[in-house]
Amino acid sequence: MDLLTAVGCAVAVLLVTTAVALLGAAHHLGLLYQLFHKVEPKSPRHGGELVADVLKAHGVRFVFTLAGGHISPILVAAEKVGIRVVDTRHEATAVFAADAVSRLSGPVFVELPIDVLYPFHVVEKEVGGPKSTRGLRGKLIQWYLKNYVRNLFVGAWEPRDVTPLPVKVPLATEDEMQRCAELLSRATKPLVLVGSQAMLPPTPAEELRDALEALGIPCYLGGAARGLLPPDSPLLLRHNRRDALRDADLVLLAGSVCDFRLSYGRLFGRGAVIVAVNRDRVQLLRNADVFWRPRIAVRGDAASFVVGLAQRLRGFSCPTHWLQRLREAEQKKERANREKAATPTAQHLNPMDVLYRMDALLPPDSLLVADGGDFVGTAAYIVRPRRPLSWLDPGAFGTLGVGGGFALGAKLCRPEAEVWVIYGDGSLGYSLMEFDTFVRHKTPIIALVGNDACWSQIAREQVAMLGSNVACGLEFVDYHAAAEALGGKGFVLGRPDSKQLDAVLRTAQDECRRGRPVLINALIGKTDFREGSISV
């Protein structure tokens, strides 16, 4: 009896183990899921329709692409649901255009496998293996591949909720805000540095601007935050930042990062109170305890933090002597820059003068794209964005080639805006061909090219440090003629045209308003304005 019991138990265990193993295999192979969900082998529908439905539900208005069979279903389906498909001449331009749209309206990123995009019968034909097989091994392989395809499409057309998932934004605590408010109320020389991150949703840019104006603290705006305060704001500073940081007794880093742009945190004065606010902990504490140490480090949204401070410090008033001192230094530097701009260069046009003339003609609805090195670096001190979210640059790493894509995305997002791209002649080479895209998709923009026939930002240090201009020289190319050949309008400006410079810029604006993309090829000389700047 004991032997029979033992055998029975062993058999039972074996049967249970086998059943569990079979169920596990069936689950792994998707057979159980197929029992409860439908596969439609004859359906003409494809995965591109599902992608388009999700994009539509998320409010996506544009799909930027370089045509390819691997994504054709998405493009066709997107067009059918009313999403505008914009094809570019280089795939990098498509990425940069999407980047610009995300900065101006909110990000969406998509990654998906190719084998779910086409209809069932197409994928089955490509993946299903040979129709005739020999032997058990061949039959098993054929069955496995067919089952794999069925698992890709099982339940594909069942109704699903495609509404956007909620986004969780880290916020400062009440205690952190209160502690900062107390520090700020005691400061006599406070300073605010606003970085690109402060422009992210959910706080509207206008609400952040109102909070900064209510606090009345002098501000430096960097990256996408340029334009947050109007050009004539008494709080807005653009020059002498190193001196201001050295003298300030409290610095609020609202989304700004202590990387190379702030000399890794070495610019703060001895004993200065530093309050850093950033959504990302790594960026928040970048180089902390090496060259600087925050009194308060807040992992949270910078814009809502500033708004909260303004609400707590309604009676606060920044000491007038501090603001007046900074304004006087600002005005002195501006006068020096204008004197330098009025000084003729050895040849061609003074780039500073060209940029001052451009700035004087910018309308309130202008939007500026920066793509270059030396010319763009000069423009950052001269050209003034007119409103929030009206300056697009590649960010901390200075990626060249963003100009065409950024301009394309910006013009589609804001068709009423006068979009300018400030190009260096080196960076223009990455996206000049996109003038064809501007023409085909009726997105007129104005490109101002600072053409000095050189990679000047690199040459300046390379020649001084290493004594050679190797690989830095270019030619004074007729970029305006290339734009004309692609269907745009081109102008060239040299020293003989200096008296007509304003007239040419206005004509370019008129051409753009009539729907034609424009390229202004400004032949420029050398200045010492950015002498000593280092690029790696």
FENDAKA-V12679 format. One record per residue. RES is the residue in one letter. PSI is psi in radians with two decimals (* if undefined). OMEGA is omega in degrees with one decimal (NA if undefined). BURIAL is I if it has 9 or more other ideal C-beta (glycine too) atoms within 8 Angstrom, else O. Layout:
res=RES psi=PSI omega=OMEGA burial=BURIAL
res=RES psi=PSI omega=OMEGA burial=BURIAL
//
This chain:
res=M psi=-0.71 omega=179.3 burial=O
res=D psi=-0.66 omega=179.3 burial=O
res=L psi=-0.77 omega=178.7 burial=O
res=L psi=-0.69 omega=178.5 burial=O
res=T psi=-0.77 omega=-179.6 burial=O
res=A psi=-0.75 omega=179.0 burial=O
res=V psi=-0.73 omega=179.2 burial=O
res=G psi=-0.75 omega=178.7 burial=O
res=C psi=-0.73 omega=-179.3 burial=O
res=A psi=-0.74 omega=179.2 burial=O
res=V psi=-0.73 omega=179.5 burial=O
res=A psi=-0.77 omega=178.6 burial=O
res=V psi=-0.73 omega=179.9 burial=O
res=L psi=-0.75 omega=179.9 burial=O
res=L psi=-0.75 omega=178.9 burial=O
res=V psi=-0.78 omega=179.9 burial=O
res=T psi=-0.76 omega=179.3 burial=O
res=T psi=-0.74 omega=-179.6 burial=O
res=A psi=-0.75 omega=178.9 burial=O
res=V psi=-0.74 omega=-179.9 burial=O
res=A psi=-0.74 omega=179.5 burial=O
res=L psi=-0.72 omega=177.8 burial=O
res=L psi=-0.70 omega=177.3 burial=I
res=G psi=-0.75 omega=178.1 burial=O
res=A psi=-0.73 omega=179.4 burial=O
res=A psi=-0.68 omega=177.3 burial=I
res=H psi=-0.77 omega=-179.1 burial=I
res=H psi=-0.64 omega=-179.2 burial=O
res=L psi=-0.01 omega=177.5 burial=O
res=G psi=0.17 omega=-176.2 burial=I
res=L psi=-0.65 omega=178.9 burial=I
res=L psi=-0.72 omega=179.5 burial=I
res=Y psi=-0.65 omega=-179.3 burial=I
res=Q psi=-0.39 omega=177.9 burial=I
res=L psi=-0.53 omega=-173.5 burial=O
res=F psi=-0.09 omega=-178.9 burial=O
res=H psi=2.63 omega=-169.2 burial=I
res=K psi=2.45 omega=170.4 burial=O
res=V psi=2.31 omega=-178.4 burial=I
res=E psi=1.47 omega=-176.0 burial=I
res=P psi=-0.49 omega=-176.7 burial=O
res=K psi=0.00 omega=-178.9 burial=O
res=S psi=2.34 omega=177.3 burial=O
res=P psi=-0.07 omega=-177.3 burial=O
res=R psi=2.76 omega=-177.0 burial=O
res=H psi=2.94 omega=-175.8 burial=I
res=G psi=-0.42 omega=177.4 burial=I
res=G psi=-0.55 omega=179.1 burial=I
res=E psi=-0.69 omega=179.3 burial=I
res=L psi=-0.74 omega=178.6 burial=O
res=V psi=-0.80 omega=-178.8 burial=I
res=A psi=-0.68 omega=178.8 burial=I
res=D psi=-0.73 omega=179.5 burial=I
res=V psi=-0.78 omega=178.8 burial=I
res=L psi=-0.75 omega=179.5 burial=I
res=K psi=-0.74 omega=-179.2 burial=I
res=A psi=-0.47 omega=179.1 burial=I
res=H psi=0.11 omega=176.7 burial=I
res=G psi=0.30 omega=178.9 burial=O
res=V psi=2.22 omega=-178.4 burial=I
res=R psi=-0.35 omega=-175.8 burial=O
res=F psi=2.47 omega=170.0 burial=I
res=V psi=2.11 omega=179.6 burial=I
res=F psi=2.37 omega=-170.4 burial=I
res=T psi=2.78 omega=161.5 burial=I
res=L psi=2.21 omega=-171.7 burial=I
res=A psi=2.46 omega=177.8 burial=O
res=G psi=2.48 omega=-178.2 burial=O
res=G psi=-0.48 omega=-178.1 burial=O
res=H psi=-0.29 omega=-179.8 burial=O
res=I psi=0.11 omega=-178.3 burial=I
res=S psi=-0.73 omega=179.1 burial=I
res=P psi=-0.66 omega=179.5 burial=I
res=I psi=-0.79 omega=-176.5 burial=I
res=L psi=-0.78 omega=-179.3 burial=I
res=V psi=-0.78 omega=-178.8 burial=I
res=A psi=-0.67 omega=179.3 burial=I
res=A psi=-0.75 omega=178.8 burial=I
res=E psi=-0.67 omega=-178.5 burial=I
res=K psi=-0.54 omega=-179.2 burial=O
res=V psi=0.15 omega=173.3 burial=I
res=G psi=0.18 omega=175.7 burial=O
res=I psi=2.29 omega=-177.9 burial=I
res=R psi=2.18 omega=179.1 burial=I
res=V psi=2.12 omega=-176.6 burial=I
res=V psi=1.96 omega=-179.1 burial=I
res=D psi=2.38 omega=-176.1 burial=I
res=T psi=3.11 omega=179.8 burial=I
res=R psi=-0.14 omega=176.6 burial=O
res=H psi=2.39 omega=-175.5 burial=I
res=E psi=-0.51 omega=177.4 burial=O
res=A psi=-0.62 omega=178.0 burial=I
res=T psi=-0.68 omega=178.3 burial=I
res=A psi=-0.72 omega=179.3 burial=I
res=V psi=-0.77 omega=-179.2 burial=I
res=F psi=-0.62 omega=177.6 burial=I
res=A psi=-0.75 omega=177.4 burial=I
res=A psi=-0.65 omega=176.9 burial=I
res=D psi=-0.81 omega=-179.7 burial=I
res=A psi=-0.77 omega=179.4 burial=I
res=V psi=-0.69 omega=-179.5 burial=I
res=S psi=-0.64 omega=179.3 burial=I
res=R psi=-0.56 omega=-176.1 burial=I
res=L psi=-0.32 omega=-175.9 burial=I
res=S psi=-0.25 omega=179.7 burial=O
res=G psi=2.43 omega=-170.7 burial=O
res=P psi=2.55 omega=169.5 burial=O
res=V psi=2.23 omega=178.0 burial=O
res=F psi=2.40 omega=-175.9 burial=O
res=V psi=2.31 omega=172.0 burial=O
res=E psi=2.30 omega=-176.7 burial=O
res=L psi=2.73 omega=-178.6 burial=O
res=P psi=2.62 omega=-176.7 burial=O
res=I psi=-0.58 omega=-168.6 burial=O
res=D psi=0.02 omega=173.8 burial=I
res=V psi=0.05 omega=-173.7 burial=I
res=L psi=-0.58 omega=-176.5 burial=I
res=Y psi=2.86 omega=180.0 burial=O
res=P psi=2.84 omega=-175.3 burial=I
res=F psi=-0.84 omega=-173.4 burial=I
res=H psi=-0.51 omega=178.1 burial=O
res=V psi=-0.80 omega=-180.0 burial=I
res=V psi=-0.70 omega=179.3 burial=I
res=E psi=-0.69 omega=179.8 burial=I
res=K psi=-0.67 omega=-177.3 burial=O
res=E psi=-0.54 omega=-172.4 burial=O
res=V psi=-0.40 omega=-167.0 burial=I
res=G psi=-0.19 omega=178.0 burial=I
res=G psi=-3.12 omega=-178.1 burial=O
res=P psi=2.60 omega=-178.6 burial=O
res=K psi=-0.62 omega=179.7 burial=O
res=S psi=2.26 omega=-179.1 burial=O
res=T psi=2.74 omega=177.6 burial=I
res=R psi=2.37 omega=175.0 burial=O
res=G psi=2.88 omega=-178.3 burial=O
res=L psi=-0.71 omega=-177.8 burial=O
res=R psi=-0.77 omega=179.6 burial=O
res=G psi=-0.70 omega=179.3 burial=I
res=K psi=-0.66 omega=178.5 burial=I
res=L psi=-0.73 omega=178.8 burial=O
res=I psi=-0.76 omega=179.3 burial=I
res=Q psi=-0.74 omega=179.0 burial=I
res=W psi=-0.77 omega=-178.3 burial=O
res=Y psi=-0.77 omega=-178.9 burial=O
res=L psi=-0.72 omega=178.3 burial=I
res=K psi=-0.70 omega=178.2 burial=I
res=N psi=-0.64 omega=177.6 burial=I
res=Y psi=-0.77 omega=179.6 burial=I
res=V psi=-0.73 omega=179.4 burial=I
res=R psi=-0.68 omega=178.4 burial=I
res=N psi=-0.54 omega=177.5 burial=I
res=L psi=-0.60 omega=-172.0 burial=I
res=F psi=-0.10 omega=-176.9 burial=I
res=V psi=2.23 omega=179.2 burial=I
res=G psi=0.25 omega=-173.7 burial=O
res=A psi=-0.59 omega=-172.7 burial=I
res=W psi=0.23 omega=175.1 burial=O
res=E psi=2.56 omega=179.5 burial=O
res=P psi=2.40 omega=179.0 burial=O
res=R psi=2.67 omega=175.6 burial=O
res=D psi=2.03 omega=-177.9 burial=O
res=V psi=0.28 omega=178.6 burial=O
res=T psi=2.63 omega=-177.3 burial=O
res=P psi=2.50 omega=175.9 burial=O
res=L psi=2.62 omega=178.8 burial=O
res=P psi=2.51 omega=178.7 burial=O
res=V psi=2.24 omega=-179.6 burial=O
res=K psi=2.04 omega=179.9 burial=O
res=V psi=2.16 omega=178.3 burial=I
res=P psi=2.39 omega=-177.4 burial=O
res=L psi=2.64 omega=176.9 burial=O
res=A psi=2.67 omega=176.1 burial=I
res=T psi=2.84 omega=177.1 burial=O
res=E psi=-0.67 omega=-179.8 burial=O
res=D psi=-0.74 omega=179.9 burial=O
res=E psi=-0.73 omega=178.2 burial=I
res=M psi=-0.74 omega=-178.4 burial=I
res=Q psi=-0.75 omega=179.0 burial=I
res=R psi=-0.73 omega=179.0 burial=I
res=C psi=-0.72 omega=179.5 burial=I
res=A psi=-0.69 omega=179.4 burial=I
res=E psi=-0.73 omega=177.5 burial=O
res=L psi=-0.74 omega=-178.2 burial=I
res=L psi=-0.62 omega=-179.5 burial=I
res=S psi=-0.41 omega=-179.6 burial=O
res=R psi=-0.14 omega=-176.9 burial=O
res=A psi=2.51 omega=176.9 burial=I
res=T psi=-0.31 omega=179.7 burial=O
res=K psi=1.12 omega=-177.7 burial=I
res=P psi=2.73 omega=-179.3 burial=I
res=L psi=2.49 omega=178.1 burial=I
res=V psi=2.31 omega=171.9 burial=I
res=L psi=2.05 omega=-177.2 burial=I
res=V psi=2.19 omega=179.4 burial=I
res=G psi=3.07 omega=-176.4 burial=I
res=S psi=-0.64 omega=-174.8 burial=I
res=Q psi=-0.47 omega=-179.3 burial=I
res=A psi=-0.24 omega=-178.4 burial=I
res=M psi=-0.03 omega=-178.9 burial=I
res=L psi=2.65 omega=172.6 burial=O
res=P psi=2.78 omega=14.7 burial=O
res=P psi=-0.14 omega=-176.8 burial=O
res=T psi=2.13 omega=177.6 burial=I
res=P psi=2.54 omega=-178.9 burial=O
res=A psi=-0.64 omega=-178.7 burial=I
res=E psi=-0.61 omega=178.5 burial=O
res=E psi=-0.68 omega=176.6 burial=I
res=L psi=-0.74 omega=178.2 burial=I
res=R psi=-0.80 omega=179.9 burial=I
res=D psi=-0.66 omega=179.9 burial=I
res=A psi=-0.74 omega=178.3 burial=I
res=L psi=-0.73 omega=179.5 burial=I
res=E psi=-0.60 omega=177.9 burial=I
res=A psi=-0.66 omega=178.2 burial=O
res=L psi=-0.61 omega=177.3 burial=I
res=G psi=0.39 omega=-178.9 burial=I
res=I psi=2.37 omega=178.0 burial=I
res=P psi=2.48 omega=-171.5 burial=I
res=C psi=2.53 omega=164.0 burial=I
res=Y psi=2.31 omega=-178.7 burial=I
res=L psi=2.29 omega=-178.9 burial=I
res=G psi=2.66 omega=176.3 burial=I
res=G psi=-2.32 omega=-177.5 burial=I
res=A psi=-0.23 omega=178.8 burial=I
res=A psi=-0.23 omega=176.5 burial=I
res=R psi=2.37 omega=-177.6 burial=I
res=G psi=-0.16 omega=179.8 burial=I
res=L psi=-0.75 omega=173.2 burial=I
res=L psi=2.53 omega=179.8 burial=I
res=P psi=2.69 omega=-175.8 burial=O
res=P psi=-0.54 omega=-177.3 burial=O
res=D psi=0.21 omega=-179.7 burial=O
res=S psi=2.30 omega=178.1 burial=O
res=P psi=-0.27 omega=-179.8 burial=O
res=L psi=-0.31 omega=-172.7 burial=I
res=L psi=2.18 omega=176.7 burial=I
res=L psi=2.49 omega=178.1 burial=I
res=R psi=-0.32 omega=-175.4 burial=O
res=H psi=2.91 omega=172.0 burial=I
res=N psi=0.59 omega=-176.4 burial=I
res=R psi=-0.66 omega=179.7 burial=I
res=R psi=-0.77 omega=179.7 burial=O
res=D psi=-0.72 omega=-179.0 burial=O
res=A psi=-0.72 omega=179.1 burial=I
res=L psi=-0.64 omega=179.3 burial=I
res=R psi=-0.60 omega=-174.7 burial=I
res=D psi=-0.32 omega=-176.3 burial=O
res=A psi=2.50 omega=176.7 burial=I
res=D psi=-0.19 omega=172.7 burial=I
res=L psi=2.27 omega=178.2 burial=I
res=V psi=2.20 omega=175.1 burial=I
res=L psi=2.01 omega=177.2 burial=I
res=L psi=1.65 omega=-177.7 burial=I
res=A psi=1.42 omega=-177.7 burial=I
res=G psi=-0.07 omega=175.9 burial=I
res=S psi=2.65 omega=-173.1 burial=I
res=V psi=2.45 omega=178.7 burial=I
res=C psi=1.14 omega=173.7 burial=I
res=D psi=-2.69 omega=-176.2 burial=I
res=F psi=-0.44 omega=-178.8 burial=O
res=R psi=-0.43 omega=175.1 burial=O
res=L psi=0.49 omega=180.0 burial=I
res=S psi=0.67 omega=174.7 burial=O
res=Y psi=0.36 omega=178.6 burial=I
res=G psi=0.18 omega=-177.4 burial=I
res=R psi=0.02 omega=-174.6 burial=O
res=L psi=-0.24 omega=-175.4 burial=I
res=F psi=2.55 omega=179.1 burial=I
res=G psi=2.73 omega=178.3 burial=I
res=R psi=2.20 omega=179.0 burial=O
res=G psi=-0.01 omega=-179.7 burial=O
res=A psi=2.49 omega=176.5 burial=I
res=V psi=2.17 omega=-179.9 burial=I
res=I psi=2.19 omega=174.0 burial=I
res=V psi=2.09 omega=-177.9 burial=I
res=A psi=2.34 omega=178.3 burial=I
res=V psi=2.18 omega=-179.2 burial=I
res=N psi=2.52 omega=179.8 burial=I
res=R psi=-0.48 omega=-175.4 burial=I
res=D psi=2.19 omega=-174.7 burial=O
res=R psi=-0.64 omega=180.0 burial=O
res=V psi=-0.80 omega=178.8 burial=O
res=Q psi=-0.60 omega=-179.5 burial=I
res=L psi=-0.72 omega=-174.3 burial=I
res=L psi=0.40 omega=179.9 burial=I
res=R psi=2.08 omega=179.3 burial=I
res=N psi=0.23 omega=176.2 burial=I
res=A psi=2.58 omega=-177.7 burial=I
res=D psi=0.16 omega=171.3 burial=O
res=V psi=-1.03 omega=178.7 burial=O
res=F psi=-0.21 omega=-178.6 burial=O
res=W psi=2.89 omega=178.9 burial=I
res=R psi=2.12 omega=179.8 burial=O
res=P psi=2.43 omega=172.1 burial=I
res=R psi=-0.73 omega=176.1 burial=O
res=I psi=2.20 omega=176.2 burial=I
res=A psi=1.97 omega=-173.9 burial=O
res=V psi=2.05 omega=172.4 burial=I
res=R psi=1.70 omega=-176.5 burial=I
res=G psi=3.12 omega=-178.9 burial=I
res=D psi=2.19 omega=-175.0 burial=I
res=A psi=-0.72 omega=-176.0 burial=I
res=A psi=-0.84 omega=-179.8 burial=I
res=S psi=-0.51 omega=177.2 burial=I
res=F psi=-0.80 omega=179.0 burial=I
res=V psi=-0.71 omega=177.9 burial=I
res=V psi=-0.74 omega=178.5 burial=I
res=G psi=-0.67 omega=176.8 burial=I
res=L psi=-0.78 omega=-179.1 burial=I
res=A psi=-0.62 omega=179.5 burial=I
res=Q psi=-0.57 omega=-179.8 burial=O
res=R psi=-0.39 omega=-175.5 burial=I
res=L psi=0.86 omega=-176.9 burial=I
res=R psi=-0.52 omega=-179.9 burial=O
res=G psi=0.08 omega=-175.8 burial=O
res=F psi=2.49 omega=176.8 burial=I
res=S psi=2.13 omega=178.9 burial=O
res=C psi=2.34 omega=179.7 burial=I
res=P psi=2.22 omega=-175.1 burial=O
res=T psi=-0.55 omega=-177.7 burial=O
res=H psi=-0.61 omega=179.4 burial=O
res=W psi=-0.84 omega=179.6 burial=I
res=L psi=-0.73 omega=179.5 burial=I
res=Q psi=-0.70 omega=179.3 burial=O
res=R psi=-0.76 omega=179.3 burial=O
res=L psi=-0.66 omega=179.4 burial=I
res=R psi=-0.69 omega=179.8 burial=I
res=E psi=-0.73 omega=177.7 burial=O
res=A psi=-0.64 omega=178.0 burial=I
res=E psi=-0.84 omega=-178.4 burial=I
res=Q psi=-0.64 omega=177.8 burial=O
res=K psi=-0.78 omega=179.0 burial=O
res=K psi=-0.68 omega=180.0 burial=I
res=E psi=-0.71 omega=177.6 burial=I
res=R psi=-0.73 omega=178.8 burial=O
res=A psi=-0.68 omega=178.8 burial=O
res=N psi=-0.70 omega=-179.4 burial=I
res=R psi=-0.61 omega=175.1 burial=I
res=E psi=-0.70 omega=178.6 burial=O
res=K psi=-0.64 omega=179.4 burial=I
res=A psi=-0.51 omega=-179.2 burial=I
res=A psi=-0.11 omega=-179.3 burial=O
res=T psi=2.11 omega=-179.0 burial=O
res=P psi=2.50 omega=174.4 burial=O
res=T psi=2.97 omega=-177.1 burial=I
res=A psi=-0.59 omega=175.7 burial=O
res=Q psi=2.77 omega=177.0 burial=O
res=H psi=-2.72 omega=-174.7 burial=I
res=L psi=2.65 omega=173.5 burial=I
res=N psi=2.08 omega=-176.8 burial=I
res=P psi=-0.57 omega=178.8 burial=I
res=M psi=-0.71 omega=178.6 burial=I
res=D psi=-0.74 omega=178.2 burial=I
res=V psi=-0.77 omega=-177.3 burial=I
res=L psi=-0.66 omega=175.5 burial=I
res=Y psi=-0.70 omega=179.2 burial=I
res=R psi=-0.74 omega=178.0 burial=I
res=M psi=-0.81 omega=-178.4 burial=I
res=D psi=-0.67 omega=-178.0 burial=I
res=A psi=-0.38 omega=-175.8 burial=O
res=L psi=-0.02 omega=-177.7 burial=I
res=L psi=2.28 omega=176.6 burial=I
res=P psi=2.91 omega=-179.4 burial=O
res=P psi=-0.48 omega=-177.0 burial=O
res=D psi=0.29 omega=-178.3 burial=I
res=S psi=2.69 omega=176.1 burial=I
res=L psi=2.26 omega=-171.1 burial=I
res=L psi=2.35 omega=175.9 burial=I
res=V psi=2.30 omega=-178.2 burial=I
res=A psi=2.15 omega=179.8 burial=I
res=D psi=1.62 omega=-179.7 burial=I
res=G psi=-3.02 omega=-178.9 burial=I
res=G psi=-1.60 omega=-173.3 burial=I
res=D psi=-0.80 omega=-178.4 burial=I
res=F psi=-0.73 omega=178.7 burial=I
res=V psi=-0.66 omega=176.8 burial=I
res=G psi=-0.65 omega=175.4 burial=I
res=T psi=-0.75 omega=-179.3 burial=I
res=A psi=-0.56 omega=-177.9 burial=I
res=A psi=-0.42 omega=178.6 burial=O
res=Y psi=-0.17 omega=-172.2 burial=I
res=I psi=-0.86 omega=-174.7 burial=I
res=V psi=2.31 omega=-173.9 burial=I
res=R psi=1.93 omega=174.7 burial=O
res=P psi=2.46 omega=-171.5 burial=I
res=R psi=-0.31 omega=-176.9 burial=I
res=R psi=2.94 omega=179.2 burial=I
res=P psi=2.61 omega=179.7 burial=I
res=L psi=0.81 omega=178.1 burial=I
res=S psi=0.35 omega=176.3 burial=I
res=W psi=2.11 omega=178.5 burial=I
res=L psi=2.09 omega=174.3 burial=I
res=D psi=2.93 omega=-173.5 burial=I
res=P psi=-0.19 omega=178.8 burial=I
res=G psi=-2.85 omega=-169.5 burial=O
res=A psi=-0.56 omega=-173.6 burial=O
res=F psi=-0.05 omega=172.6 burial=O
res=G psi=0.66 omega=-177.9 burial=O
res=T psi=2.14 omega=176.6 burial=O
res=L psi=2.65 omega=175.8 burial=I
res=G psi=0.08 omega=-177.7 burial=I
res=V psi=-0.28 omega=-166.9 burial=I
res=G psi=-0.93 omega=-177.6 burial=I
res=G psi=-0.80 omega=-179.4 burial=I
res=G psi=-0.79 omega=178.0 burial=I
res=F psi=-0.78 omega=-178.8 burial=I
res=A psi=-0.73 omega=179.4 burial=I
res=L psi=-0.88 omega=179.6 burial=I
res=G psi=-0.71 omega=-178.9 burial=I
res=A psi=-0.75 omega=-178.3 burial=I
res=K psi=-0.61 omega=177.3 burial=I
res=L psi=-0.66 omega=178.6 burial=I
res=C psi=-0.65 omega=-177.3 burial=I
res=R psi=1.32 omega=-176.5 burial=I
res=P psi=-0.39 omega=-179.3 burial=O
res=E psi=-0.24 omega=-174.8 burial=O
res=A psi=2.61 omega=171.0 burial=I
res=E psi=1.82 omega=-174.4 burial=I
res=V psi=2.15 omega=176.8 burial=I
res=W psi=2.41 omega=169.7 burial=I
res=V psi=2.14 omega=175.0 burial=I
res=I psi=1.86 omega=-174.8 burial=I
res=Y psi=2.51 omega=157.1 burial=I
res=G psi=2.75 omega=-179.0 burial=I
res=D psi=-0.44 omega=175.1 burial=I
res=G psi=-0.87 omega=-177.0 burial=I
res=S psi=-0.47 omega=179.8 burial=I
res=L psi=-0.56 omega=-178.6 burial=I
res=G psi=-0.39 omega=-179.1 burial=O
res=Y psi=-0.53 omega=-171.4 burial=I
res=S psi=0.31 omega=177.9 burial=I
res=L psi=-0.62 omega=-177.9 burial=I
res=M psi=-0.32 omega=-178.9 burial=I
res=E psi=-0.10 omega=171.5 burial=I
res=F psi=-0.53 omega=172.7 burial=I
res=D psi=-0.71 omega=178.2 burial=I
res=T psi=-0.75 omega=178.5 burial=I
res=F psi=-0.70 omega=-179.0 burial=I
res=V psi=-0.86 omega=-176.0 burial=I
res=R psi=-0.65 omega=-176.4 burial=O
res=H psi=0.20 omega=174.0 burial=I
res=K psi=0.96 omega=177.8 burial=O
res=T psi=1.36 omega=-176.5 burial=I
res=P psi=2.27 omega=177.0 burial=I
res=I psi=2.98 omega=176.5 burial=I
res=I psi=2.17 omega=177.3 burial=I
res=A psi=2.12 omega=174.3 burial=I
res=L psi=1.99 omega=-175.6 burial=I
res=V psi=2.09 omega=173.0 burial=I
res=G psi=1.69 omega=-171.2 burial=I
res=N psi=1.74 omega=175.8 burial=I
res=D psi=0.25 omega=176.5 burial=I
res=A psi=0.76 omega=-175.8 burial=I
res=C psi=2.60 omega=165.9 burial=I
res=W psi=1.35 omega=-166.4 burial=I
res=S psi=-0.61 omega=-177.6 burial=I
res=Q psi=-0.57 omega=177.6 burial=I
res=I psi=-0.74 omega=-176.3 burial=I
res=A psi=-0.62 omega=-175.7 burial=I
res=R psi=-0.82 omega=-178.7 burial=I
res=E psi=-0.61 omega=-176.7 burial=I
res=Q psi=-0.78 omega=-179.6 burial=I
res=V psi=-0.76 omega=-178.0 burial=I
res=A psi=-0.67 omega=-174.5 burial=O
res=M psi=-0.61 omega=-172.4 burial=O
res=L psi=-0.11 omega=174.2 burial=O
res=G psi=0.39 omega=-178.8 burial=O
res=S psi=2.51 omega=177.1 burial=O
res=N psi=0.28 omega=-174.6 burial=O
res=V psi=2.35 omega=177.4 burial=O
res=A psi=0.12 omega=-179.2 burial=O
res=C psi=-0.27 omega=-175.3 burial=I
res=G psi=2.44 omega=173.7 burial=I
res=L psi=-2.93 omega=177.2 burial=O
res=E psi=2.80 omega=175.1 burial=O
res=F psi=1.38 omega=-174.2 burial=O
res=V psi=2.60 omega=176.9 burial=I
res=D psi=1.20 omega=-178.8 burial=O
res=Y psi=-0.54 omega=179.2 burial=I
res=H psi=-0.61 omega=179.2 burial=I
res=A psi=-0.64 omega=177.6 burial=O
res=A psi=-0.70 omega=177.7 burial=I
res=A psi=-0.70 omega=177.3 burial=I
res=E psi=-0.74 omega=-179.0 burial=I
res=A psi=-0.47 omega=179.8 burial=O
res=L psi=0.07 omega=175.7 burial=I
res=G psi=-0.01 omega=178.7 burial=O
res=G psi=-2.96 omega=177.4 burial=I
res=K psi=2.30 omega=-177.7 burial=I
res=G psi=2.52 omega=174.9 burial=I
res=F psi=2.57 omega=173.5 burial=I
res=V psi=2.41 omega=-179.3 burial=I
res=L psi=2.19 omega=174.6 burial=I
res=G psi=-3.02 omega=-178.2 burial=O
res=R psi=-0.72 omega=178.9 burial=O
res=P psi=-0.32 omega=-177.1 burial=O
res=D psi=0.16 omega=-172.7 burial=I
res=S psi=-0.62 omega=-179.1 burial=O
res=K psi=-0.39 omega=179.5 burial=O
res=Q psi=0.18 omega=-173.7 burial=O
res=L psi=-0.86 omega=179.7 burial=I
res=D psi=-0.72 omega=-178.7 burial=I
res=A psi=-0.70 omega=179.2 burial=O
res=V psi=-0.72 omega=178.6 burial=I
res=L psi=-0.71 omega=178.3 burial=I
res=R psi=-0.68 omega=177.6 burial=I
res=T psi=-0.69 omega=176.9 burial=I
res=A psi=-0.72 omega=177.3 burial=I
res=Q psi=-0.71 omega=178.6 burial=I
res=D psi=-0.76 omega=178.7 burial=O
res=E psi=-0.71 omega=179.9 burial=I
res=C psi=-0.72 omega=179.1 burial=I
res=R psi=-0.47 omega=177.6 burial=O
res=R psi=0.01 omega=173.5 burial=O
res=G psi=0.27 omega=-176.8 burial=O
res=R psi=2.23 omega=175.0 burial=I
res=P psi=2.52 omega=-172.2 burial=I
res=V psi=2.49 omega=171.9 burial=I
res=L psi=2.18 omega=177.1 burial=I
res=I psi=1.97 omega=-178.2 burial=I
res=N psi=1.63 omega=-176.2 burial=I
res=A psi=1.95 omega=177.3 burial=I
res=L psi=2.05 omega=-172.7 burial=I
res=I psi=2.69 omega=176.5 burial=I
res=G psi=-2.93 omega=-176.3 burial=I
res=K psi=2.50 omega=171.4 burial=O
res=T psi=2.96 omega=176.7 burial=I
res=D psi=0.33 omega=-174.1 burial=O
res=F psi=-0.74 omega=-176.8 burial=I
res=R psi=0.44 omega=-179.4 burial=I
res=E psi=2.31 omega=-179.6 burial=O
res=G psi=-0.20 omega=177.8 burial=O
res=S psi=2.51 omega=-176.3 burial=I
res=I psi=2.38 omega=177.8 burial=O
res=S psi=2.42 omega=178.1 burial=O
res=V psi=* omega=NA burial=O
//
